[in-house]
């Protein structure tokens, strides 16, 4: 019984998070597209062979901050 309740709770949590993500993607398509592009850029930078004198690491840092700002913008948009 406890296992079933835990499983159902996890499923509900995952489904809720998925629905929230889908709602944000529909409501703010430009922000979703921007975030996807930044995540792809981050992925490409991470695959780069060299560190480029520290510029690769700094770029990744800025991308992380920018992705976080987009997430904050979506949250703000949801509340207003």
PDB file of N, CA, C and O in Angstrom, chain B, residues numbered from 101:
ATOM      1  N   UNK B 101       0.819  -1.195   0.000  1.00  0.00           N
ATOM      2  CA  UNK B 101       0.000   0.000   0.000  1.00  0.00           C
ATOM      3  C   UNK B 101       0.862   1.259   0.000  1.00  0.00           C
ATOM      4  O   UNK B 101       0.617   2.184  -0.774  1.00  0.00           O
ATOM      5  N   UNK B 102       1.886   1.293   0.881  1.00  0.00           N
ATOM      6  CA  UNK B 102       2.751   2.461   0.957  1.00  0.00           C
ATOM      7  C   UNK B 102       3.511   2.664  -0.347  1.00  0.00           C
ATOM      8  O   UNK B 102       3.688   3.792  -0.806  1.00  0.00           O
ATOM      9  N   UNK B 103       3.961   1.553  -0.940  1.00  0.00           N
ATOM     10  CA  UNK B 103       4.683   1.643  -2.205  1.00  0.00           C
ATOM     11  C   UNK B 103       3.786   2.199  -3.293  1.00  0.00           C
ATOM     12  O   UNK B 103       4.223   3.023  -4.096  1.00  0.00           O
ATOM     13  N   UNK B 104       2.550   1.763  -3.330  1.00  0.00           N
ATOM     14  CA  UNK B 104       1.606   2.256  -4.331  1.00  0.00           C
ATOM     15  C   UNK B 104       1.355   3.740  -4.141  1.00  0.00           C
ATOM     16  O   UNK B 104       1.295   4.481  -5.122  1.00  0.00           O
ATOM     17  N   UNK B 105       1.210   4.184  -2.922  1.00  0.00           N
ATOM     18  CA  UNK B 105       0.982   5.595  -2.634  1.00  0.00           C
ATOM     19  C   UNK B 105       2.194   6.429  -3.042  1.00  0.00           C
ATOM     20  O   UNK B 105       2.045   7.508  -3.614  1.00  0.00           O
ATOM     21  N   UNK B 106       3.389   5.929  -2.748  1.00  0.00           N
ATOM     22  CA  UNK B 106       4.607   6.632  -3.139  1.00  0.00           C
ATOM     23  C   UNK B 106       4.715   6.708  -4.659  1.00  0.00           C
ATOM     24  O   UNK B 106       5.059   7.751  -5.215  1.00  0.00           O
ATOM     25  N   UNK B 107       4.422   5.605  -5.316  1.00  0.00           N
ATOM     26  CA  UNK B 107       4.478   5.567  -6.777  1.00  0.00           C
ATOM     27  C   UNK B 107       3.491   6.551  -7.374  1.00  0.00           C
ATOM     28  O   UNK B 107       3.832   7.279  -8.307  1.00  0.00           O
ATOM     29  N   UNK B 108       2.288   6.585  -6.858  1.00  0.00           N
ATOM     30  CA  UNK B 108       1.272   7.503  -7.368  1.00  0.00           C
ATOM     31  C   UNK B 108       1.681   8.957  -7.122  1.00  0.00           C
ATOM     32  O   UNK B 108       1.435   9.824  -7.960  1.00  0.00           O
ATOM     33  N   UNK B 109       2.297   9.218  -5.985  1.00  0.00           N
ATOM     34  CA  UNK B 109       2.758  10.570  -5.684  1.00  0.00           C
ATOM     35  C   UNK B 109       3.832  11.014  -6.659  1.00  0.00           C
ATOM     36  O   UNK B 109       3.812  12.148  -7.139  1.00  0.00           O
ATOM     37  N   UNK B 110       4.761  10.133  -6.951  1.00  0.00           N
ATOM     38  CA  UNK B 110       5.830  10.446  -7.898  1.00  0.00           C
ATOM     39  C   UNK B 110       5.254  10.684  -9.294  1.00  0.00           C
ATOM     40  O   UNK B 110       5.657  11.621  -9.982  1.00  0.00           O
ATOM     41  N   UNK B 111       4.326   9.848  -9.705  1.00  0.00           N
ATOM     42  CA  UNK B 111       3.695  10.008 -11.021  1.00  0.00           C
ATOM     43  C   UNK B 111       2.964  11.344 -11.100  1.00  0.00           C
ATOM     44  O   UNK B 111       3.067  12.049 -12.105  1.00  0.00           O
ATOM     45  N   UNK B 112       2.237  11.692 -10.065  1.00  0.00           N
ATOM     46  CA  UNK B 112       1.510  12.964 -10.053  1.00  0.00           C
ATOM     47  C   UNK B 112       2.478  14.139 -10.110  1.00  0.00           C
ATOM     48  O   UNK B 112       2.220  15.116 -10.813  1.00  0.00           O
ATOM     49  N   UNK B 113       3.584  14.058  -9.384  1.00  0.00           N
ATOM     50  CA  UNK B 113       4.579  15.128  -9.380  1.00  0.00           C
ATOM     51  C   UNK B 113       5.208  15.300 -10.758  1.00  0.00           C
ATOM     52  O   UNK B 113       5.346  16.422 -11.246  1.00  0.00           O
ATOM     53  N   UNK B 114       5.585  14.197 -11.381  1.00  0.00           N
ATOM     54  CA  UNK B 114       6.195  14.247 -12.709  1.00  0.00           C
ATOM     55  C   UNK B 114       5.193  14.774 -13.731  1.00  0.00           C
ATOM     56  O   UNK B 114       5.544  15.605 -14.568  1.00  0.00           O
ATOM     57  N   UNK B 115       3.960  14.303 -13.672  1.00  0.00           N
ATOM     58  CA  UNK B 115       2.932  14.767 -14.604  1.00  0.00           C
ATOM     59  C   UNK B 115       2.680  16.262 -14.435  1.00  0.00           C
ATOM     60  O   UNK B 115       2.524  16.979 -15.423  1.00  0.00           O
ATOM     61  N   UNK B 116       2.640  16.728 -13.210  1.00  0.00           N
ATOM     62  CA  UNK B 116       2.440  18.156 -12.952  1.00  0.00           C
ATOM     63  C   UNK B 116       3.579  18.987 -13.503  1.00  0.00           C
ATOM     64  O   UNK B 116       3.352  20.036 -14.105  1.00  0.00           O
ATOM     65  N   UNK B 117       4.799  18.529 -13.303  1.00  0.00           N
ATOM     66  CA  UNK B 117       5.959  19.256 -13.819  1.00  0.00           C
ATOM     67  C   UNK B 117       5.942  19.281 -15.342  1.00  0.00           C
ATOM     68  O   UNK B 117       6.262  20.300 -15.955  1.00  0.00           O
ATOM     69  N   UNK B 118       5.573  18.169 -15.945  1.00  0.00           N
ATOM     70  CA  UNK B 118       5.495  18.104 -17.403  1.00  0.00           C
ATOM     71  C   UNK B 118       4.442  19.069 -17.926  1.00  0.00           C
ATOM     72  O   UNK B 118       4.697  19.811 -18.875  1.00  0.00           O
ATOM     73  N   UNK B 119       3.271  19.066 -17.320  1.00  0.00           N
ATOM     74  CA  UNK B 119       2.187  19.952 -17.750  1.00  0.00           C
ATOM     75  C   UNK B 119       2.575  21.412 -17.580  1.00  0.00           C
ATOM     76  O   UNK B 119       2.236  22.243 -18.423  1.00  0.00           O
ATOM     77  N   UNK B 120       3.268  21.731 -16.522  1.00  0.00           N
ATOM     78  CA  UNK B 120       3.715  23.106 -16.301  1.00  0.00           C
ATOM     79  C   UNK B 120       4.701  23.514 -17.389  1.00  0.00           C
ATOM     80  O   UNK B 120       4.649  24.638 -17.888  1.00  0.00           O
ATOM     81  N   UNK B 121       5.588  22.614 -17.752  1.00  0.00           N
ATOM     82  CA  UNK B 121       6.545  22.895 -18.822  1.00  0.00           C
ATOM     83  C   UNK B 121       5.866  23.078 -20.155  1.00  0.00           C
ATOM     84  O   UNK B 121       6.238  23.964 -20.924  1.00  0.00           O
ATOM     85  N   UNK B 122       4.873  22.254 -20.445  1.00  0.00           N
ATOM     86  CA  UNK B 122       4.122  22.369 -21.693  1.00  0.00           C
ATOM     87  C   UNK B 122       3.355  23.681 -21.713  1.00  0.00           C
ATOM     88  O   UNK B 122       3.319  24.361 -22.738  1.00  0.00           O
ATOM     89  N   UNK B 123       2.744  24.043 -20.595  1.00  0.00           N
ATOM     90  CA  UNK B 123       1.987  25.299 -20.522  1.00  0.00           C
ATOM     91  C   UNK B 123       2.903  26.488 -20.769  1.00  0.00           C
ATOM     92  O   UNK B 123       2.533  27.416 -21.488  1.00  0.00           O
ATOM     93  N   UNK B 124       4.098  26.471 -20.180  1.00  0.00           N
ATOM     94  CA  UNK B 124       5.047  27.573 -20.388  1.00  0.00           C
ATOM     95  C   UNK B 124       5.465  27.635 -21.850  1.00  0.00           C
ATOM     96  O   UNK B 124       5.595  28.723 -22.412  1.00  0.00           O
ATOM     97  N   UNK B 125       5.678  26.479 -22.469  1.00  0.00           N
ATOM     98  CA  UNK B 125       6.084  26.443 -23.868  1.00  0.00           C
ATOM     99  C   UNK B 125       5.008  27.019 -24.775  1.00  0.00           C
ATOM    100  O   UNK B 125       5.314  27.679 -25.768  1.00  0.00           O
ATOM    101  N   UNK B 126       3.761  26.772 -24.440  1.00  0.00           N
ATOM    102  CA  UNK B 126       2.656  27.275 -25.248  1.00  0.00           C
ATOM    103  C   UNK B 126       2.428  28.758 -24.982  1.00  0.00           C
ATOM    104  O   UNK B 126       2.202  29.529 -25.914  1.00  0.00           O
ATOM    105  N   UNK B 127       2.485  29.157 -23.723  1.00  0.00           N
ATOM    106  CA  UNK B 127       2.175  30.528 -23.355  1.00  0.00           C
ATOM    107  C   UNK B 127       3.296  31.505 -23.723  1.00  0.00           C
ATOM    108  O   UNK B 127       3.026  32.664 -24.036  1.00  0.00           O
ATOM    109  N   UNK B 128       4.531  31.053 -23.687  1.00  0.00           N
ATOM    110  CA  UNK B 128       5.683  31.914 -23.958  1.00  0.00           C
ATOM    111  C   UNK B 128       6.610  31.249 -24.982  1.00  0.00           C
ATOM    112  O   UNK B 128       7.737  30.885 -24.647  1.00  0.00           O
ATOM    113  N   UNK B 129       6.147  31.088 -26.226  1.00  0.00           N
ATOM    114  CA  UNK B 129       6.950  30.341 -27.208  1.00  0.00           C
ATOM    115  C   UNK B 129       8.310  30.975 -27.501  1.00  0.00           C
ATOM    116  O   UNK B 129       9.276  30.266 -27.781  1.00  0.00           O
ATOM    117  N   UNK B 130       8.391  32.309 -27.438  1.00  0.00           N
ATOM    118  CA  UNK B 130       9.676  32.962 -27.710  1.00  0.00           C
ATOM    119  C   UNK B 130      10.691  32.645 -26.614  1.00  0.00           C
ATOM    120  O   UNK B 130      11.865  32.406 -26.897  1.00  0.00           O
ATOM    121  N   UNK B 131      10.234  32.644 -25.371  1.00  0.00           N
ATOM    122  CA  UNK B 131      11.139  32.312 -24.265  1.00  0.00           C
ATOM    123  C   UNK B 131      11.575  30.857 -24.334  1.00  0.00           C
ATOM    124  O   UNK B 131      12.733  30.530 -24.076  1.00  0.00           O
ATOM    125  N   UNK B 132      10.638  29.992 -24.683  1.00  0.00           N
ATOM    126  CA  UNK B 132      10.976  28.575 -24.818  1.00  0.00           C
ATOM    127  C   UNK B 132      11.997  28.369 -25.924  1.00  0.00           C
ATOM    128  O   UNK B 132      12.949  27.607 -25.756  1.00  0.00           O
ATOM    129  N   UNK B 133      11.808  29.041 -27.054  1.00  0.00           N
ATOM    130  CA  UNK B 133      12.753  28.920 -28.170  1.00  0.00           C
ATOM    131  C   UNK B 133      14.123  29.458 -27.765  1.00  0.00           C
ATOM    132  O   UNK B 133      15.147  28.843 -28.063  1.00  0.00           O
ATOM    133  N   UNK B 134      14.142  30.602 -27.085  1.00  0.00           N
ATOM    134  CA  UNK B 134      15.415  31.181 -26.649  1.00  0.00           C
ATOM    135  C   UNK B 134      16.145  30.234 -25.708  1.00  0.00           C
ATOM    136  O   UNK B 134      17.352  30.029 -25.838  1.00  0.00           O
ATOM    137  N   UNK B 135      15.414  29.659 -24.764  1.00  0.00           N
ATOM    138  CA  UNK B 135      16.040  28.728 -23.815  1.00  0.00           C
ATOM    139  C   UNK B 135      16.585  27.504 -24.545  1.00  0.00           C
ATOM    140  O   UNK B 135      17.683  27.037 -24.242  1.00  0.00           O
ATOM    141  N   UNK B 136      15.827  26.990 -25.496  1.00  0.00           N
ATOM    142  CA  UNK B 136      16.300  25.830 -26.262  1.00  0.00           C
ATOM    143  C   UNK B 136      17.579  26.159 -27.022  1.00  0.00           C
ATOM    144  O   UNK B 136      18.496  25.339 -27.075  1.00  0.00           O
ATOM    145  N   UNK B 137      17.648  27.353 -27.610  1.00  0.00           N
ATOM    146  CA  UNK B 137      18.858  27.760 -28.336  1.00  0.00           C
ATOM    147  C   UNK B 137      20.045  27.892 -27.380  1.00  0.00           C
ATOM    148  O   UNK B 137      21.160  27.487 -27.710  1.00  0.00           O
ATOM    149  N   UNK B 138      19.806  28.454 -26.204  1.00  0.00           N
ATOM    150  CA  UNK B 138      20.897  28.600 -25.236  1.00  0.00           C
ATOM    151  C   UNK B 138      21.378  27.239 -24.743  1.00  0.00           C
ATOM    152  O   UNK B 138      22.575  27.034 -24.546  1.00  0.00           O
ATOM    153  N   UNK B 139      20.453  26.317 -24.545  1.00  0.00           N
ATOM    154  CA  UNK B 139      20.848  24.980 -24.098  1.00  0.00           C
ATOM    155  C   UNK B 139      21.644  24.265 -25.182  1.00  0.00           C
ATOM    156  O   UNK B 139      22.586  23.533 -24.878  1.00  0.00           O
ATOM    157  N   UNK B 140      21.275  24.470 -26.445  1.00  0.00           N
ATOM    158  CA  UNK B 140      22.038  23.878 -27.550  1.00  0.00           C
ATOM    159  C   UNK B 140      23.426  24.507 -27.634  1.00  0.00           C
ATOM    160  O   UNK B 140      24.416  23.811 -27.860  1.00  0.00           O
ATOM    161  N   UNK B 141      23.494  25.823 -27.452  1.00  0.00           N
ATOM    162  CA  UNK B 141      24.795  26.497 -27.457  1.00  0.00           C
ATOM    163  C   UNK B 141      25.678  25.969 -26.329  1.00  0.00           C
ATOM    164  O   UNK B 141      26.872  25.738 -26.521  1.00  0.00           O
ATOM    165  N   UNK B 142      25.090  25.782 -25.166  1.00  0.00           N
ATOM    166  CA  UNK B 142      25.833  25.249 -24.023  1.00  0.00           C
ATOM    167  C   UNK B 142      26.364  23.848 -24.337  1.00  0.00           C
ATOM    168  O   UNK B 142      27.516  23.530 -24.044  1.00  0.00           O
ATOM    169  N   UNK B 143      25.522  23.033 -24.925  1.00  0.00           N
ATOM    170  CA  UNK B 143      25.920  21.678 -25.305  1.00  0.00           C
ATOM    171  C   UNK B 143      27.085  21.718 -26.298  1.00  0.00           C
ATOM    172  O   UNK B 143      28.044  20.957 -26.167  1.00  0.00           O
ATOM    173  N   UNK B 144      26.999  22.602 -27.282  1.00  0.00           N
ATOM    174  CA  UNK B 144      28.072  22.719 -28.267  1.00  0.00           C
ATOM    175  C   UNK B 144      29.372  23.184 -27.623  1.00  0.00           C
ATOM    176  O   UNK B 144      30.440  22.658 -27.934  1.00  0.00           O
ATOM    177  N   UNK B 145      29.290  24.161 -26.733  1.00  0.00           N
ATOM    178  CA  UNK B 145      30.496  24.636 -26.045  1.00  0.00           C
ATOM    179  C   UNK B 145      31.130  23.542 -25.193  1.00  0.00           C
ATOM    180  O   UNK B 145      32.352  23.400 -25.158  1.00  0.00           O
ATOM    181  N   UNK B 146      30.299  22.779 -24.515  1.00  0.00           N
ATOM    182  CA  UNK B 146      30.824  21.707 -23.662  1.00  0.00           C
ATOM    183  C   UNK B 146      31.585  20.670 -24.487  1.00  0.00           C
ATOM    184  O   UNK B 146      32.510  20.034 -23.982  1.00  0.00           O
ATOM    185  N   UNK B 147      31.207  20.502 -25.732  1.00  0.00           N
ATOM    186  CA  UNK B 147      31.879  19.525 -26.607  1.00  0.00           C
ATOM    187  C   UNK B 147      33.161  20.073 -27.218  1.00  0.00           C
ATOM    188  O   UNK B 147      33.948  19.313 -27.782  1.00  0.00           O
ATOM    189  N   UNK B 148      33.381  21.373 -27.116  1.00  0.00           N
ATOM    190  CA  UNK B 148      34.572  21.990 -27.707  1.00  0.00           C
ATOM    191  C   UNK B 148      35.832  21.380 -27.097  1.00  0.00           C
ATOM    192  O   UNK B 148      35.894  21.097 -25.901  1.00  0.00           O
ATOM    193  N   UNK B 149      36.814  21.191 -27.940  1.00  0.00           N
ATOM    194  CA  UNK B 149      38.021  20.464 -27.532  1.00  0.00           C
ATOM    195  C   UNK B 149      38.930  21.242 -26.593  1.00  0.00           C
ATOM    196  O   UNK B 149      39.584  20.642 -25.740  1.00  0.00           O
ATOM    197  N   UNK B 150      38.988  22.543 -26.726  1.00  0.00           N
ATOM    198  CA  UNK B 150      39.896  23.325 -25.891  1.00  0.00           C
ATOM    199  C   UNK B 150      39.121  24.301 -25.013  1.00  0.00           C
ATOM    200  O   UNK B 150      37.906  24.455 -25.138  1.00  0.00           O
ATOM    201  N   UNK B 151      39.865  24.955 -24.118  1.00  0.00           N
ATOM    202  CA  UNK B 151      39.241  25.889 -23.181  1.00  0.00           C
ATOM    203  C   UNK B 151      39.266  27.328 -23.682  1.00  0.00           C
ATOM    204  O   UNK B 151      38.605  28.191 -23.103  1.00  0.00           O
ATOM    205  N   UNK B 152      40.017  27.604 -24.748  1.00  0.00           N
ATOM    206  CA  UNK B 152      40.072  28.939 -25.348  1.00  0.00           C
ATOM    207  C   UNK B 152      40.440  30.018 -24.333  1.00  0.00           C
ATOM    208  O   UNK B 152      39.799  31.066 -24.255  1.00  0.00           O
ATOM    209  N   UNK B 153      41.474  29.741 -23.568  1.00  0.00           N
ATOM    210  CA  UNK B 153      41.994  30.731 -22.630  1.00  0.00           C
ATOM    211  C   UNK B 153      41.001  31.167 -21.567  1.00  0.00           C
ATOM    212  O   UNK B 153      41.048  32.305 -21.100  1.00  0.00           O
ATOM    213  N   UNK B 154      40.103  30.269 -21.180  1.00  0.00           N
ATOM    214  CA  UNK B 154      39.123  30.565 -20.147  1.00  0.00           C
ATOM    215  C   UNK B 154      37.819  31.145 -20.680  1.00  0.00           C
ATOM    216  O   UNK B 154      36.853  31.293 -19.932  1.00  0.00           O
ATOM    217  N   UNK B 155      37.788  31.473 -21.963  1.00  0.00           N
ATOM    218  CA  UNK B 155      36.580  32.063 -22.549  1.00  0.00           C
ATOM    219  C   UNK B 155      35.443  31.040 -22.676  1.00  0.00           C
ATOM    220  O   UNK B 155      34.271  31.405 -22.588  1.00  0.00           O
ATOM    221  N   UNK B 156      35.780  29.787 -22.878  1.00  0.00           N
ATOM    222  CA  UNK B 156      34.755  28.740 -22.932  1.00  0.00           C
ATOM    223  C   UNK B 156      34.038  28.647 -21.582  1.00  0.00           C
ATOM    224  O   UNK B 156      32.809  28.621 -21.526  1.00  0.00           O
ATOM    225  N   UNK B 157      34.804  28.598 -20.511  1.00  0.00           N
ATOM    226  CA  UNK B 157      34.217  28.499 -19.168  1.00  0.00           C
ATOM    227  C   UNK B 157      33.365  29.724 -18.848  1.00  0.00           C
ATOM    228  O   UNK B 157      32.288  29.599 -18.266  1.00  0.00           O
ATOM    229  N   UNK B 158      33.846  30.902 -19.226  1.00  0.00           N
ATOM    230  CA  UNK B 158      33.097  32.130 -18.967  1.00  0.00           C
ATOM    231  C   UNK B 158      31.801  32.133 -19.785  1.00  0.00           C
ATOM    232  O   UNK B 158      30.756  32.558 -19.292  1.00  0.00           O
ATOM    233  N   UNK B 159      31.867  31.669 -21.009  1.00  0.00           N
ATOM    234  CA  UNK B 159      30.663  31.581 -21.847  1.00  0.00           C
ATOM    235  C   UNK B 159      29.641  30.633 -21.242  1.00  0.00           C
ATOM    236  O   UNK B 159      28.446  30.931 -21.229  1.00  0.00           O
ATOM    237  N   UNK B 160      30.098  29.500 -20.743  1.00  0.00           N
ATOM    238  CA  UNK B 160      29.194  28.542 -20.097  1.00  0.00           C
ATOM    239  C   UNK B 160      28.559  29.148 -18.854  1.00  0.00           C
ATOM    240  O   UNK B 160      27.382  28.920 -18.575  1.00  0.00           O
ATOM    241  N   UNK B 161      29.339  29.917 -18.114  1.00  0.00           N
ATOM    242  CA  UNK B 161      28.816  30.596 -16.924  1.00  0.00           C
ATOM    243  C   UNK B 161      27.703  31.583 -17.306  1.00  0.00           C
ATOM    244  O   UNK B 161      26.648  31.624 -16.674  1.00  0.00           O
ATOM    245  N   UNK B 162      27.963  32.373 -18.351  1.00  0.00           N
ATOM    246  CA  UNK B 162      26.955  33.340 -18.800  1.00  0.00           C
ATOM    247  C   UNK B 162      25.703  32.644 -19.330  1.00  0.00           C
ATOM    248  O   UNK B 162      24.586  33.107 -19.096  1.00  0.00           O
ATOM    249  N   UNK B 163      25.885  31.547 -20.035  1.00  0.00           N
ATOM    250  CA  UNK B 163      24.722  30.799 -20.536  1.00  0.00           C
ATOM    251  C   UNK B 163      23.887  30.263 -19.378  1.00  0.00           C
ATOM    252  O   UNK B 163      22.658  30.327 -19.420  1.00  0.00           O
ATOM    253  N   UNK B 164      24.542  29.736 -18.346  1.00  0.00           N
ATOM    254  CA  UNK B 164      23.799  29.244 -17.178  1.00  0.00           C
ATOM    255  C   UNK B 164      22.975  30.366 -16.548  1.00  0.00           C
ATOM    256  O   UNK B 164      21.820  30.167 -16.172  1.00  0.00           O
ATOM    257  N   UNK B 165      23.583  31.541 -16.439  1.00  0.00           N
ATOM    258  CA  UNK B 165      22.867  32.687 -15.870  1.00  0.00           C
ATOM    259  C   UNK B 165      21.706  33.113 -16.767  1.00  0.00           C
ATOM    260  O   UNK B 165      20.624  33.435 -16.276  1.00  0.00           O
ATOM    261  N   UNK B 166      21.929  33.115 -18.076  1.00  0.00           N
ATOM    262  CA  UNK B 166      20.877  33.513 -19.010  1.00  0.00           C
ATOM    263  C   UNK B 166      19.719  32.523 -18.994  1.00  0.00           C
ATOM    264  O   UNK B 166      18.557  32.926 -19.044  1.00  0.00           O
ATOM    265  N   UNK B 167      20.026  31.237 -18.926  1.00  0.00           N
ATOM    266  CA  UNK B 167      18.972  30.210 -18.854  1.00  0.00           C
ATOM    267  C   UNK B 167      18.156  30.394 -17.582  1.00  0.00           C
ATOM    268  O   UNK B 167      16.931  30.278 -17.598  1.00  0.00           O
ATOM    269  N   UNK B 168      18.840  30.681 -16.484  1.00  0.00           N
ATOM    270  CA  UNK B 168      18.134  30.915 -15.220  1.00  0.00           C
ATOM    271  C   UNK B 168      17.226  32.145 -15.334  1.00  0.00           C
ATOM    272  O   UNK B 168      16.104  32.129 -14.826  1.00  0.00           O
ATOM    273  N   UNK B 169      17.690  33.194 -15.986  1.00  0.00           N
ATOM    274  CA  UNK B 169      16.880  34.400 -16.160  1.00  0.00           C
ATOM    275  C   UNK B 169      15.633  34.115 -17.000  1.00  0.00           C
ATOM    276  O   UNK B 169      14.560  34.645 -16.712  1.00  0.00           O
ATOM    277  N   UNK B 170      15.767  33.292 -18.022  1.00  0.00           N
ATOM    278  CA  UNK B 170      14.594  32.924 -18.827  1.00  0.00           C
ATOM    279  C   UNK B 170      13.603  32.146 -17.973  1.00  0.00           C
ATOM    280  O   UNK B 170      12.396  32.375 -18.058  1.00  0.00           O
ATOM    281  N   UNK B 171      14.100  31.236 -17.159  1.00  0.00           N
ATOM    282  CA  UNK B 171      13.212  30.498 -16.258  1.00  0.00           C
ATOM    283  C   UNK B 171      12.482  31.456 -15.316  1.00  0.00           C
ATOM    284  O   UNK B 171      11.288  31.296 -15.061  1.00  0.00           O
ATOM    285  N   UNK B 172      13.208  32.452 -14.802  1.00  0.00           N
ATOM    286  CA  UNK B 172      12.597  33.447 -13.922  1.00  0.00           C
ATOM    287  C   UNK B 172      11.557  34.278 -14.678  1.00  0.00           C
ATOM    288  O   UNK B 172      10.516  34.630 -14.123  1.00  0.00           O
ATOM    289  N   UNK B 173      11.838  34.586 -15.929  1.00  0.00           N
ATOM    290  CA  UNK B 173      10.888  35.352 -16.738  1.00  0.00           C
ATOM    291  C   UNK B 173       9.588  34.571 -16.937  1.00  0.00           C
ATOM    292  O   UNK B 173       8.499  35.142 -16.874  1.00  0.00           O
ATOM    293  N   UNK B 174       9.707  33.280 -17.173  1.00  0.00           N
ATOM    294  CA  UNK B 174       8.510  32.439 -17.330  1.00  0.00           C
ATOM    295  C   UNK B 174       7.714  32.412 -16.033  1.00  0.00           C
ATOM    296  O   UNK B 174       6.489  32.532 -16.054  1.00  0.00           O
ATOM    297  N   UNK B 175       8.403  32.255 -14.902  1.00  0.00           N
ATOM    298  CA  UNK B 175       7.709  32.277 -13.613  1.00  0.00           C
ATOM    299  C   UNK B 175       7.003  33.605 -13.383  1.00  0.00           C
ATOM    300  O   UNK B 175       5.868  33.639 -12.907  1.00  0.00           O
ATOM    301  N   UNK B 176       7.676  34.693 -13.721  1.00  0.00           N
ATOM    302  CA  UNK B 176       7.074  36.015 -13.587  1.00  0.00           C
ATOM    303  C   UNK B 176       5.837  36.120 -14.474  1.00  0.00           C
ATOM    304  O   UNK B 176       4.792  36.606 -14.043  1.00  0.00           O
ATOM    305  N   UNK B 177       5.965  35.662 -15.706  1.00  0.00           N
ATOM    306  CA  UNK B 177       4.839  35.697 -16.634  1.00  0.00           C
ATOM    307  C   UNK B 177       3.664  34.872 -16.161  1.00  0.00           C
ATOM    308  O   UNK B 177       2.511  35.241 -16.381  1.00  0.00           O
ATOM    309  N   UNK B 178       3.949  33.760 -15.513  1.00  0.00           N
ATOM    310  CA  UNK B 178       2.867  32.912 -14.973  1.00  0.00           C
ATOM    311  C   UNK B 178       2.113  33.604 -13.850  1.00  0.00           C
ATOM    312  O   UNK B 178       0.916  33.381 -13.669  1.00  0.00           O
ATOM    313  N   UNK B 179       2.813  34.445 -13.094  1.00  0.00           N
ATOM    314  CA  UNK B 179       2.194  35.108 -11.936  1.00  0.00           C
ATOM    315  C   UNK B 179       1.470  36.389 -12.308  1.00  0.00           C
ATOM    316  O   UNK B 179       0.655  36.878 -11.525  1.00  0.00           O
ATOM    317  N   UNK B 180       1.745  36.949 -13.482  1.00  0.00           N
ATOM    318  CA  UNK B 180       1.157  38.250 -13.846  1.00  0.00           C
ATOM    319  C   UNK B 180       0.325  38.168 -15.097  1.00  0.00           C
ATOM    320  O   UNK B 180      -0.235  39.174 -15.533  1.00  0.00           O
TER     321      UNK B 180
END
